[in-house]
Amino acid sequence: MTRSDIDLPRDAAPVRRTPSFTAASMPPALGRAHLTSVWAELVVEKGSVLFADENSRRVTVSAGSRLVIVPRVSHHIEPADDAVFHVQFYKSETGS
Protein backbone atom coordinates (compact mmCIF):
# COMPACT_ATOMS: atom_id res chain seq x y z
CA MET A 1 0.00 0.00 0.00
CA THR A 2 1.34 3.42 -0.96
CA ARG A 3 1.57 5.83 1.93
CA SER A 4 1.52 9.53 1.23
CA ASP A 5 4.29 11.52 2.91
CA ILE A 6 1.64 14.17 3.56
CA ASP A 7 -1.37 13.78 5.86
CA LEU A 8 -4.77 15.44 5.68
CA PRO A 9 -5.43 18.08 8.35
CA ARG A 10 -7.06 16.65 11.49
CA ASP A 11 -10.29 18.54 10.88
CA ALA A 12 -10.63 17.46 7.22
CA ALA A 13 -14.19 16.41 6.47
CA PRO A 14 -15.21 14.78 3.17
CA VAL A 15 -17.46 17.01 1.07
CA ARG A 16 -17.67 15.37 -2.36
CA ARG A 17 -16.06 12.81 -4.60
CA THR A 18 -15.76 12.35 -8.30
CA PRO A 19 -17.17 9.36 -10.12
CA SER A 20 -14.75 6.52 -10.71
CA PHE A 21 -12.64 7.11 -13.81
CA THR A 22 -10.47 5.00 -16.10
CA ALA A 23 -7.64 6.20 -18.34
CA ALA A 24 -10.18 6.39 -21.17
CA SER A 25 -12.97 8.11 -19.22
CA MET A 26 -11.09 10.64 -17.08
CA PRO A 27 -11.50 14.31 -17.92
CA PRO A 28 -8.51 15.40 -20.05
CA ALA A 29 -7.75 18.23 -17.58
CA LEU A 30 -6.60 15.68 -14.99
CA GLY A 31 -3.72 14.72 -17.28
CA ARG A 32 -2.55 18.35 -17.56
CA ALA A 33 -1.18 20.61 -14.84
CA HIS A 34 -4.01 21.83 -12.63
CA LEU A 35 -4.66 22.54 -8.96
CA THR A 36 -7.36 22.23 -6.34
CA SER A 37 -8.46 24.93 -3.92
CA VAL A 38 -9.13 22.34 -1.17
CA TRP A 39 -7.47 19.24 0.23
CA ALA A 40 -8.09 16.06 -1.76
CA GLU A 41 -7.07 12.42 -2.01
CA LEU A 42 -6.37 10.36 -5.09
CA VAL A 43 -7.96 6.96 -4.38
CA VAL A 44 -6.88 4.11 -6.66
CA GLU A 45 -9.40 1.29 -6.85
CA LYS A 46 -7.67 -0.86 -9.48
CA GLY A 47 -4.36 -0.77 -11.34
CA SER A 48 -2.04 2.18 -10.71
CA VAL A 49 -1.84 5.93 -11.26
CA LEU A 50 1.29 8.11 -11.42
CA PHE A 51 0.86 11.39 -9.51
CA ALA A 52 3.31 14.25 -10.21
CA ASP A 53 3.37 17.76 -8.70
CA GLU A 54 5.39 20.94 -9.15
CA ASN A 55 7.40 20.14 -6.01
CA SER A 56 8.99 17.21 -7.87
CA ARG A 57 6.90 14.68 -5.96
CA ARG A 58 6.30 11.70 -8.27
CA VAL A 59 4.49 8.76 -6.73
CA THR A 60 2.94 5.67 -8.27
CA VAL A 61 -0.25 4.95 -6.34
CA SER A 62 -1.43 1.32 -6.52
CA ALA A 63 -4.84 -0.30 -6.06
CA GLY A 64 -6.14 0.00 -2.51
CA SER A 65 -4.01 3.08 -1.81
CA ARG A 66 -4.57 6.81 -1.41
CA LEU A 67 -2.40 9.88 -1.87
CA VAL A 68 -3.06 13.31 -0.34
CA ILE A 69 -3.25 16.24 -2.79
CA VAL A 70 -2.26 19.58 -1.25
CA PRO A 71 -4.38 22.65 -2.10
CA ARG A 72 -2.96 25.17 -4.57
CA VAL A 73 -0.09 22.92 -5.75
CA SER A 74 -0.05 22.28 -9.49
CA HIS A 75 -0.14 18.57 -10.35
CA HIS A 76 -1.24 16.02 -12.93
CA ILE A 77 -1.90 12.29 -13.09
CA GLU A 78 -1.02 9.54 -15.54
CA PRO A 79 -3.25 6.46 -15.06
CA ALA A 80 -2.17 3.04 -16.30
CA ASP A 81 -4.42 1.45 -18.91
CA ASP A 82 -6.02 -0.79 -16.25
CA ALA A 83 -6.50 1.98 -13.65
CA VAL A 84 -9.80 2.80 -11.95
CA PHE A 85 -9.66 5.75 -9.55
CA HIS A 86 -11.56 8.67 -8.04
CA VAL A 87 -10.77 11.88 -6.17
CA GLN A 88 -12.20 12.63 -2.71
CA PHE A 89 -12.38 16.33 -1.75
CA TYR A 90 -12.26 17.63 1.83
CA LYS A 91 -13.16 20.78 3.74
CA SER A 92 -10.71 21.99 6.39
CA GLU A 93 -10.89 25.15 8.47
CA THR A 94 -7.36 24.92 9.85
CA GLY A 95 -5.25 22.95 7.43
CA SER A 96 -5.42 24.86 4.18
Biopython code that builds the backbone (N, CA, C, O; Angstrom):
import numpy as np
from Bio.PDB.StructureBuilder import StructureBuilder

atoms = [
    (1, "MET", "N", (0.845, -1.191, 0.000)),
    (1, "MET", "CA", (0.000, 0.000, 0.000)),
    (1, "MET", "C", (0.878, 1.239, 0.000)),
    (1, "MET", "O", (1.796, 1.352, 0.812)),
    (2, "THR", "N", (0.605, 2.156, -0.896)),
    (2, "THR", "CA", (1.339, 3.415, -0.961)),
    (2, "THR", "C", (0.907, 4.301, 0.194)),
    (2, "THR", "O", (-0.283, 4.415, 0.489)),
    (3, "ARG", "N", (1.861, 4.918, 0.837)),
    (3, "ARG", "CA", (1.570, 5.835, 1.934)),
    (3, "ARG", "C", (2.042, 7.214, 1.526)),
    (3, "ARG", "O", (3.212, 7.402, 1.193)),
    (4, "SER", "N", (1.150, 8.167, 1.549)),
    (4, "SER", "CA", (1.525, 9.532, 1.226)),
    (4, "SER", "C", (2.451, 10.064, 2.310)),
    (4, "SER", "O", (2.286, 9.735, 3.484)),
    (5, "ASP", "N", (3.422, 10.882, 1.924)),
    (5, "ASP", "CA", (4.291, 11.516, 2.910)),
    (5, "ASP", "C", (3.633, 12.759, 3.503)),
    (5, "ASP", "O", (4.229, 13.459, 4.322)),
    (6, "ILE", "N", (2.410, 13.022, 3.085)),
    (6, "ILE", "CA", (1.642, 14.170, 3.560)),
    (6, "ILE", "C", (0.311, 13.654, 4.113)),
    (6, "ILE", "O", (-0.326, 12.793, 3.507)),
    (7, "ASP", "N", (-0.100, 14.177, 5.252)),
    (7, "ASP", "CA", (-1.374, 13.780, 5.859)),
    (7, "ASP", "C", (-2.414, 14.883, 5.685)),
    (7, "ASP", "O", (-2.080, 16.062, 5.567)),
    (8, "LEU", "N", (-3.671, 14.475, 5.673)),
    (8, "LEU", "CA", (-4.771, 15.438, 5.681)),
    (8, "LEU", "C", (-4.788, 16.163, 7.024)),
    (8, "LEU", "O", (-4.368, 15.593, 8.031)),
    (9, "PRO", "N", (-5.263, 17.399, 7.060)),
    (9, "PRO", "CA", (-5.435, 18.079, 8.354)),
    (9, "PRO", "C", (-6.391, 17.283, 9.248)),
    (9, "PRO", "O", (-7.264, 16.571, 8.753)),
    (10, "ARG", "N", (-6.223, 17.408, 10.538)),
    (10, "ARG", "CA", (-7.059, 16.647, 11.489)),
    (10, "ARG", "C", (-8.539, 16.947, 11.357)),
    (10, "ARG", "O", (-9.373, 16.077, 11.611)),
    (11, "ASP", "N", (-8.878, 18.169, 10.962)),
    (11, "ASP", "CA", (-10.293, 18.538, 10.876)),
    (11, "ASP", "C", (-10.876, 18.321, 9.474)),
    (11, "ASP", "O", (-11.997, 18.752, 9.204)),
    (12, "ALA", "N", (-10.141, 17.668, 8.591)),
    (12, "ALA", "CA", (-10.625, 17.460, 7.220)),
    (12, "ALA", "C", (-11.888, 16.601, 7.228)),
    (12, "ALA", "O", (-11.926, 15.517, 7.810)),
    (13, "ALA", "N", (-12.916, 17.121, 6.563)),
    (13, "ALA", "CA", (-14.191, 16.405, 6.467)),
    (13, "ALA", "C", (-14.526, 16.221, 4.989)),
    (13, "ALA", "O", (-14.460, 17.178, 4.218)),
    (14, "PRO", "N", (-14.885, 15.000, 4.585)),
    (14, "PRO", "CA", (-15.207, 14.781, 3.174)),
    (14, "PRO", "C", (-16.429, 15.595, 2.748)),
    (14, "PRO", "O", (-17.422, 15.667, 3.471)),
    (15, "VAL", "N", (-16.341, 16.211, 1.555)),
    (15, "VAL", "CA", (-17.461, 17.013, 1.072)),
    (15, "VAL", "C", (-18.011, 16.526, -0.264)),
    (15, "VAL", "O", (-19.205, 16.671, -0.525)),
    (16, "ARG", "N", (-17.165, 15.954, -1.110)),
    (16, "ARG", "CA", (-17.672, 15.374, -2.358)),
    (16, "ARG", "C", (-16.585, 14.516, -2.973)),
    (16, "ARG", "O", (-15.403, 14.643, -2.652)),
    (17, "ARG", "N", (-17.018, 13.634, -3.871)),
    (17, "ARG", "CA", (-16.059, 12.807, -4.597)),
    (17, "ARG", "C", (-16.473, 12.729, -6.051)),
    (17, "ARG", "O", (-17.644, 12.873, -6.403)),
    (18, "THR", "N", (-15.485, 12.501, -6.872)),
    (18, "THR", "CA", (-15.762, 12.351, -8.300)),
    (18, "THR", "C", (-16.309, 10.958, -8.553)),
    (18, "THR", "O", (-16.225, 10.089, -7.685)),
    (19, "PRO", "N", (-16.867, 10.739, -9.729)),
    (19, "PRO", "CA", (-17.174, 9.362, -10.115)),
    (19, "PRO", "C", (-15.863, 8.597, -10.280)),
    (19, "PRO", "O", (-14.791, 9.203, -10.295)),
    (20, "SER", "N", (-15.936, 7.306, -10.401)),
    (20, "SER", "CA", (-14.748, 6.517, -10.710)),
    (20, "SER", "C", (-14.412, 6.709, -12.178)),
    (20, "SER", "O", (-15.290, 6.686, -13.041)),
    (21, "PHE", "N", (-13.123, 6.900, -12.450)),
    (21, "PHE", "CA", (-12.639, 7.111, -13.808)),
    (21, "PHE", "C", (-11.690, 5.997, -14.211)),
    (21, "PHE", "O", (-11.125, 5.306, -13.363)),
    (22, "THR", "N", (-11.522, 5.832, -15.515)),
    (22, "THR", "CA", (-10.470, 4.995, -16.101)),
    (22, "THR", "C", (-9.585, 5.926, -16.925)),
    (22, "THR", "O", (-9.881, 7.113, -17.054)),
    (23, "ALA", "N", (-8.504, 5.390, -17.479)),
    (23, "ALA", "CA", (-7.645, 6.200, -18.342)),
    (23, "ALA", "C", (-8.442, 6.753, -19.516)),
    (23, "ALA", "O", (-8.202, 7.877, -19.959)),
    (24, "ALA", "N", (-9.384, 5.971, -20.019)),
    (24, "ALA", "CA", (-10.182, 6.390, -21.173)),
    (24, "ALA", "C", (-11.299, 7.359, -20.807)),
    (24, "ALA", "O", (-11.700, 8.175, -21.637)),
    (25, "SER", "N", (-11.811, 7.284, -19.576)),
    (25, "SER", "CA", (-12.974, 8.112, -19.219)),
    (25, "SER", "C", (-12.646, 9.344, -18.387)),
    (25, "SER", "O", (-13.524, 10.177, -18.162)),
    (26, "MET", "N", (-11.406, 9.484, -17.925)),
    (26, "MET", "CA", (-11.089, 10.638, -17.075)),
    (26, "MET", "C", (-11.156, 11.926, -17.888)),
    (26, "MET", "O", (-10.880, 11.926, -19.088)),
    (27, "PRO", "N", (-11.522, 13.023, -17.230)),
    (27, "PRO", "CA", (-11.497, 14.313, -17.915)),
    (27, "PRO", "C", (-10.060, 14.631, -18.346)),
    (27, "PRO", "O", (-9.132, 14.438, -17.561)),
    (28, "PRO", "N", (-9.862, 15.109, -19.566)),
    (28, "PRO", "CA", (-8.506, 15.403, -20.050)),
    (28, "PRO", "C", (-7.731, 16.362, -19.146)),
    (28, "PRO", "O", (-6.504, 16.291, -19.082)),
    (29, "ALA", "N", (-8.428, 17.254, -18.451)),
    (29, "ALA", "CA", (-7.754, 18.227, -17.580)),
    (29, "ALA", "C", (-6.946, 17.555, -16.470)),
    (29, "ALA", "O", (-5.962, 18.126, -15.998)),
    (30, "LEU", "N", (-7.341, 16.356, -16.048)),
    (30, "LEU", "CA", (-6.596, 15.676, -14.986)),
    (30, "LEU", "C", (-5.202, 15.267, -15.443)),
    (30, "LEU", "O", (-4.301, 15.109, -14.619)),
    (31, "GLY", "N", (-5.019, 15.098, -16.736)),
    (31, "GLY", "CA", (-3.716, 14.720, -17.281)),
    (31, "GLY", "C", (-2.801, 15.903, -17.550)),
    (31, "GLY", "O", (-1.633, 15.723, -17.896)),
    (32, "ARG", "N", (-3.331, 17.123, -17.391)),
    (32, "ARG", "CA", (-2.547, 18.349, -17.564)),
    (32, "ARG", "C", (-2.376, 19.019, -16.200)),
    (32, "ARG", "O", (-3.120, 18.734, -15.262)),
    (33, "ALA", "N", (-1.410, 19.892, -16.102)),
    (33, "ALA", "CA", (-1.175, 20.610, -14.845)),
    (33, "ALA", "C", (-2.437, 21.371, -14.436)),
    (33, "ALA", "O", (-3.005, 22.133, -15.219)),
    (34, "HIS", "N", (-2.854, 21.148, -13.204)),
    (34, "HIS", "CA", (-4.014, 21.835, -12.634)),
    (34, "HIS", "C", (-3.847, 21.857, -11.121)),
    (34, "HIS", "O", (-2.911, 21.255, -10.595)),
    (35, "LEU", "N", (-4.732, 22.535, -10.422)),
    (35, "LEU", "CA", (-4.660, 22.542, -8.956)),
    (35, "LEU", "C", (-6.049, 22.523, -8.365)),
    (35, "LEU", "O", (-7.039, 22.799, -9.041)),
    (36, "THR", "N", (-6.102, 22.190, -7.078)),
    (36, "THR", "CA", (-7.365, 22.226, -6.344)),
    (36, "THR", "C", (-7.294, 23.371, -5.343)),
    (36, "THR", "O", (-6.205, 23.791, -4.953)),
    (37, "SER", "N", (-8.429, 23.868, -4.935)),
    (37, "SER", "CA", (-8.459, 24.925, -3.922)),
    (37, "SER", "C", (-8.671, 24.342, -2.528)),
    (37, "SER", "O", (-8.629, 25.073, -1.538)),
    (38, "VAL", "N", (-8.896, 23.040, -2.444)),
    (38, "VAL", "CA", (-9.131, 22.344, -1.169)),
    (38, "VAL", "C", (-8.250, 21.100, -1.105)),
    (38, "VAL", "O", (-7.648, 20.698, -2.101)),
    (39, "TRP", "N", (-8.183, 20.505, 0.064)),
    (39, "TRP", "CA", (-7.468, 19.237, 0.230)),
    (39, "TRP", "C", (-8.209, 18.144, -0.527)),
    (39, "TRP", "O", (-9.432, 18.195, -0.658)),
    (40, "ALA", "N", (-7.477, 17.163, -1.022)),
    (40, "ALA", "CA", (-8.088, 16.062, -1.757)),
    (40, "ALA", "C", (-7.236, 14.810, -1.589)),
    (40, "ALA", "O", (-6.096, 14.872, -1.130)),
    (41, "GLU", "N", (-7.811, 13.682, -1.968)),
    (41, "GLU", "CA", (-7.069, 12.418, -2.008)),
    (41, "GLU", "C", (-7.331, 11.732, -3.332)),
    (41, "GLU", "O", (-8.470, 11.652, -3.792)),
    (42, "LEU", "N", (-6.273, 11.240, -3.934)),
    (42, "LEU", "CA", (-6.375, 10.362, -5.086)),
    (42, "LEU", "C", (-6.556, 8.959, -4.532)),
    (42, "LEU", "O", (-5.704, 8.475, -3.787)),
    (43, "VAL", "N", (-7.651, 8.300, -4.886)),
    (43, "VAL", "CA", (-7.956, 6.962, -4.379)),
    (43, "VAL", "C", (-7.942, 6.001, -5.567)),
    (43, "VAL", "O", (-8.763, 6.118, -6.477)),
    (44, "VAL", "N", (-7.017, 5.061, -5.552)),
    (44, "VAL", "CA", (-6.884, 4.114, -6.663)),
    (44, "VAL", "C", (-7.592, 2.818, -6.294)),
    (44, "VAL", "O", (-7.240, 2.150, -5.322)),
    (45, "GLU", "N", (-8.590, 2.484, -7.089)),
    (45, "GLU", "CA", (-9.404, 1.295, -6.846)),
    (45, "GLU", "C", (-8.836, 0.054, -7.537)),
    (45, "GLU", "O", (-8.963, -1.060, -7.027)),
    (46, "LYS", "N", (-8.212, 0.252, -8.695)),
    (46, "LYS", "CA", (-7.673, -0.860, -9.480)),
    (46, "LYS", "C", (-6.498, -0.339, -10.295)),
    (46, "LYS", "O", (-6.494, 0.823, -10.701)),
    (47, "GLY", "N", (-5.511, -1.176, -10.538)),
    (47, "GLY", "CA", (-4.363, -0.770, -11.345)),
    (47, "GLY", "C", (-3.474, 0.214, -10.602)),
    (47, "GLY", "O", (-3.289, 0.099, -9.391)),
    (48, "SER", "N", (-2.922, 1.186, -11.330)),
    (48, "SER", "CA", (-2.044, 2.175, -10.713)),
    (48, "SER", "C", (-2.157, 3.508, -11.450)),
    (48, "SER", "O", (-2.545, 3.573, -12.616)),
    (49, "VAL", "N", (-1.800, 4.570, -10.720)),
    (49, "VAL", "CA", (-1.845, 5.933, -11.261)),
    (49, "VAL", "C", (-0.569, 6.645, -10.809)),
    (49, "VAL", "O", (-0.233, 6.631, -9.625)),
    (50, "LEU", "N", (0.141, 7.270, -11.758)),
    (50, "LEU", "CA", (1.288, 8.105, -11.420)),
    (50, "LEU", "C", (0.776, 9.501, -11.091)),
    (50, "LEU", "O", (0.023, 10.089, -11.867)),
    (51, "PHE", "N", (1.185, 10.032, -9.936)),
    (51, "PHE", "CA", (0.857, 11.389, -9.509)),
    (51, "PHE", "C", (2.148, 12.190, -9.551)),
    (51, "PHE", "O", (3.170, 11.733, -9.038)),
    (52, "ALA", "N", (2.125, 13.379, -10.154)),
    (52, "ALA", "CA", (3.306, 14.247, -10.209)),
    (52, "ALA", "C", (2.893, 15.674, -9.883)),
    (52, "ALA", "O", (1.890, 16.163, -10.403)),
    (53, "ASP", "N", (3.674, 16.360, -9.008)),
    (53, "ASP", "CA", (3.366, 17.758, -8.699)),
    (53, "ASP", "C", (4.569, 18.656, -8.948)),
    (53, "ASP", "O", (5.670, 18.178, -9.220)),
    (54, "GLU", "N", (4.346, 19.965, -8.851)),
    (54, "GLU", "CA", (5.394, 20.936, -9.154)),
    (54, "GLU", "C", (6.525, 20.939, -8.135)),
    (54, "GLU", "O", (7.560, 21.563, -8.367)),
    (55, "ASN", "N", (6.346, 20.257, -7.018)),
    (55, "ASN", "CA", (7.401, 20.142, -6.009)),
    (55, "ASN", "C", (8.280, 18.920, -6.258)),
    (55, "ASN", "O", (9.014, 18.486, -5.371)),
    (56, "SER", "N", (8.203, 18.373, -7.457)),
    (56, "SER", "CA", (8.992, 17.206, -7.869)),
    (56, "SER", "C", (8.584, 15.928, -7.155)),
    (56, "SER", "O", (9.347, 14.962, -7.135)),
    (57, "ARG", "N", (7.407, 15.908, -6.577)),
    (57, "ARG", "CA", (6.896, 14.680, -5.965)),
    (57, "ARG", "C", (6.285, 13.839, -7.071)),
    (57, "ARG", "O", (5.337, 14.268, -7.730)),
    (58, "ARG", "N", (6.819, 12.652, -7.277)),
    (58, "ARG", "CA", (6.301, 11.701, -8.267)),
    (58, "ARG", "C", (6.092, 10.381, -7.542)),
    (58, "ARG", "O", (7.038, 9.762, -7.054)),
    (59, "VAL", "N", (4.837, 9.965, -7.482)),
    (59, "VAL", "CA", (4.489, 8.762, -6.729)),
    (59, "VAL", "C", (3.563, 7.900, -7.570)),
    (59, "VAL", "O", (2.591, 8.395, -8.141)),
    (60, "THR", "N", (3.866, 6.609, -7.646)),
    (60, "THR", "CA", (2.941, 5.675, -8.269)),
    (60, "THR", "C", (2.038, 5.132, -7.175)),
    (60, "THR", "O", (2.504, 4.520, -6.214)),
    (61, "VAL", "N", (0.738, 5.364, -7.331)),
    (61, "VAL", "CA", (-0.251, 4.946, -6.344)),
    (61, "VAL", "C", (-0.926, 3.686, -6.882)),
    (61, "VAL", "O", (-1.465, 3.689, -7.988)),
    (62, "SER", "N", (-0.894, 2.614, -6.100)),
    (62, "SER", "CA", (-1.431, 1.321, -6.518)),
    (62, "SER", "C", (-2.812, 1.067, -5.945)),
    (62, "SER", "O", (-3.244, 1.747, -5.015)),
    (63, "ALA", "N", (-3.499, 0.086, -6.503)),
    (63, "ALA", "CA", (-4.845, -0.299, -6.061)),
    (63, "ALA", "C", (-4.897, -0.463, -4.548)),
    (63, "ALA", "O", (-4.012, -1.067, -3.944)),
    (64, "GLY", "N", (-5.947, 0.084, -3.949)),
    (64, "GLY", "CA", (-6.136, -0.004, -2.506)),
    (64, "GLY", "C", (-5.413, 1.092, -1.738)),
    (64, "GLY", "O", (-5.427, 1.097, -0.508)),
    (65, "SER", "N", (-4.783, 2.019, -2.452)),
    (65, "SER", "CA", (-4.007, 3.076, -1.806)),
    (65, "SER", "C", (-4.580, 4.450, -2.101)),
    (65, "SER", "O", (-5.389, 4.634, -3.011)),
    (66, "ARG", "N", (-4.129, 5.417, -1.292)),
    (66, "ARG", "CA", (-4.566, 6.810, -1.408)),
    (66, "ARG", "C", (-3.345, 7.706, -1.351)),
    (66, "ARG", "O", (-2.314, 7.338, -0.787)),
    (67, "LEU", "N", (-3.474, 8.899, -1.947)),
    (67, "LEU", "CA", (-2.402, 9.883, -1.865)),
    (67, "LEU", "C", (-3.031, 11.251, -1.660)),
    (67, "LEU", "O", (-3.947, 11.639, -2.385)),
    (68, "VAL", "N", (-2.530, 11.985, -0.660)),
    (68, "VAL", "CA", (-3.057, 13.314, -0.342)),
    (68, "VAL", "C", (-2.587, 14.330, -1.380)),
    (68, "VAL", "O", (-1.417, 14.356, -1.762)),
    (69, "ILE", "N", (-3.526, 15.165, -1.829)),
    (69, "ILE", "CA", (-3.255, 16.243, -2.786)),
    (69, "ILE", "C", (-3.393, 17.562, -2.032)),
    (69, "ILE", "O", (-4.455, 17.874, -1.493)),
    (70, "VAL", "N", (-2.314, 18.325, -2.001)),
    (70, "VAL", "CA", (-2.261, 19.580, -1.252)),
    (70, "VAL", "C", (-2.940, 20.694, -2.050)),
    (70, "VAL", "O", (-2.746, 20.789, -3.262)),
    (71, "PRO", "N", (-3.732, 21.535, -1.387)),
    (71, "PRO", "CA", (-4.375, 22.650, -2.103)),
    (71, "PRO", "C", (-3.353, 23.584, -2.745)),
    (71, "PRO", "O", (-2.262, 23.796, -2.216)),
    (72, "ARG", "N", (-3.727, 24.131, -3.882)),
    (72, "ARG", "CA", (-2.960, 25.166, -4.574)),
    (72, "ARG", "C", (-1.552, 24.724, -4.986)),
    (72, "ARG", "O", (-0.654, 25.560, -5.096)),
    (73, "VAL", "N", (-1.348, 23.426, -5.214)),
    (73, "VAL", "CA", (-0.086, 22.921, -5.754)),
    (73, "VAL", "C", (-0.398, 22.272, -7.098)),
    (73, "VAL", "O", (-1.171, 21.317, -7.169)),
    (74, "SER", "N", (0.198, 22.787, -8.143)),
    (74, "SER", "CA", (-0.052, 22.277, -9.485)),
    (74, "SER", "C", (0.396, 20.813, -9.587)),
    (74, "SER", "O", (1.461, 20.440, -9.096)),
    (75, "HIS", "N", (-0.438, 19.999, -10.232)),
    (75, "HIS", "CA", (-0.139, 18.573, -10.353)),
    (75, "HIS", "C", (-0.867, 17.991, -11.556)),
    (75, "HIS", "O", (-1.728, 18.641, -12.149)),
    (76, "HIS", "N", (-0.515, 16.768, -11.907)),
    (76, "HIS", "CA", (-1.242, 16.023, -12.934)),
    (76, "HIS", "C", (-1.134, 14.543, -12.609)),
    (76, "HIS", "O", (-0.334, 14.139, -11.766)),
    (77, "ILE", "N", (-1.951, 13.733, -13.289)),
    (77, "ILE", "CA", (-1.901, 12.292, -13.089)),
    (77, "ILE", "C", (-1.756, 11.590, -14.425)),
    (77, "ILE", "O", (-2.136, 12.114, -15.472)),
    (78, "GLU", "N", (-1.196, 10.387, -14.361)),
    (78, "GLU", "CA", (-1.023, 9.536, -15.536)),
    (78, "GLU", "C", (-1.485, 8.127, -15.158)),
    (78, "GLU", "O", (-0.696, 7.346, -14.627)),
    (79, "PRO", "N", (-2.745, 7.793, -15.423)),
    (79, "PRO", "CA", (-3.247, 6.461, -15.058)),
    (79, "PRO", "C", (-2.738, 5.386, -16.013)),
    (79, "PRO", "O", (-2.576, 5.628, -17.209)),
    (80, "ALA", "N", (-2.490, 4.200, -15.472)),
    (80, "ALA", "CA", (-2.173, 3.043, -16.302)),
    (80, "ALA", "C", (-3.438, 2.632, -17.050)),
    (80, "ALA", "O", (-4.544, 3.008, -16.662)),
    (81, "ASP", "N", (-3.272, 1.870, -18.107)),
    (81, "ASP", "CA", (-4.419, 1.449, -18.910)),
    (81, "ASP", "C", (-5.476, 0.708, -18.104)),
    (81, "ASP", "O", (-6.660, 0.779, -18.431)),
    (82, "ASP", "N", (-5.066, -0.007, -17.051)),
    (82, "ASP", "CA", (-6.016, -0.795, -16.249)),
    (82, "ASP", "C", (-6.505, -0.059, -15.001)),
    (82, "ASP", "O", (-7.182, -0.655, -14.163)),
    (83, "ALA", "N", (-6.172, 1.227, -14.865)),
    (83, "ALA", "CA", (-6.503, 1.976, -13.647)),
    (83, "ALA", "C", (-7.986, 2.321, -13.548)),
    (83, "ALA", "O", (-8.641, 2.627, -14.545)),
    (84, "VAL", "N", (-8.494, 2.264, -12.322)),
    (84, "VAL", "CA", (-9.803, 2.798, -11.947)),
    (84, "VAL", "C", (-9.537, 3.614, -10.685)),
    (84, "VAL", "O", (-8.936, 3.110, -9.736)),
    (85, "PHE", "N", (-9.980, 4.872, -10.667)),
    (85, "PHE", "CA", (-9.660, 5.754, -9.549)),
    (85, "PHE", "C", (-10.724, 6.840, -9.405)),
    (85, "PHE", "O", (-11.521, 7.074, -10.313)),
    (86, "HIS", "N", (-10.719, 7.492, -8.249)),
    (86, "HIS", "CA", (-11.556, 8.668, -8.037)),
    (86, "HIS", "C", (-10.806, 9.649, -7.141)),
    (86, "HIS", "O", (-9.760, 9.326, -6.578)),
    (87, "VAL", "N", (-11.358, 10.848, -7.023)),
    (87, "VAL", "CA", (-10.775, 11.880, -6.166)),
    (87, "VAL", "C", (-11.804, 12.257, -5.109)),
    (87, "VAL", "O", (-12.953, 12.567, -5.422)),
    (88, "GLN", "N", (-11.368, 12.223, -3.848)),
    (88, "GLN", "CA", (-12.199, 12.626, -2.713)),
    (88, "GLN", "C", (-11.751, 14.009, -2.280)),
    (88, "GLN", "O", (-10.562, 14.224, -2.048)),
    (89, "PHE", "N", (-12.689, 14.964, -2.163)),
    (89, "PHE", "CA", (-12.377, 16.332, -1.748)),
    (89, "PHE", "C", (-12.800, 16.532, -0.303)),
    (89, "PHE", "O", (-13.773, 15.939, 0.162)),
    (90, "TYR", "N", (-12.044, 17.389, 0.413)),
    (90, "TYR", "CA", (-12.263, 17.631, 1.830)),
    (90, "TYR", "C", (-12.359, 19.115, 2.142)),
    (90, "TYR", "O", (-11.777, 19.947, 1.448)),
    (91, "LYS", "N", (-13.099, 19.434, 3.193)),
    (91, "LYS", "CA", (-13.162, 20.783, 3.743)),
    (91, "LYS", "C", (-12.329, 20.800, 5.020)),
    (91, "LYS", "O", (-12.421, 19.888, 5.841)),
    (92, "SER", "N", (-11.516, 21.841, 5.181)),
    (92, "SER", "CA", (-10.713, 21.986, 6.392)),
    (92, "SER", "C", (-10.642, 23.452, 6.760)),
    (92, "SER", "O", (-10.313, 24.288, 5.918)),
    (93, "GLU", "N", (-10.944, 23.774, 8.000)),
    (93, "GLU", "CA", (-10.886, 25.153, 8.468)),
    (93, "GLU", "C", (-9.478, 25.552, 8.870)),
    (93, "GLU", "O", (-9.123, 26.728, 8.782)),
    (94, "THR", "N", (-8.667, 24.593, 9.311)),
    (94, "THR", "CA", (-7.358, 24.924, 9.854)),
    (94, "THR", "C", (-6.192, 24.503, 8.984)),
    (94, "THR", "O", (-5.103, 25.066, 9.107)),
    (95, "GLY", "N", (-6.385, 23.540, 8.116)),
    (95, "GLY", "CA", (-5.250, 22.950, 7.427)),
    (95, "GLY", "C", (-5.012, 23.418, 6.024)),
    (95, "GLY", "O", (-4.183, 22.818, 5.340)),
    (96, "SER", "N", (-5.664, 24.430, 5.545)),
    (96, "SER", "CA", (-5.416, 24.855, 4.175)),
    (96, "SER", "C", (-4.396, 25.948, 4.192)),
    (96, "SER", "O", (-4.029, 26.465, 3.137)),
]
sb = StructureBuilder()
sb.init_structure("model")
sb.init_model(0)
sb.init_chain("A")
sb.init_seg("    ")
for serial, (resi, resn, name, xyz) in enumerate(atoms, 1):
    if name == "N":
        sb.init_residue(resn, " ", resi, " ")
    sb.init_atom(name, np.array(xyz, "f"), 0.0, 1.0, " ", f" {name:<3s}", serial, name[0])
structure = sb.get_structure()
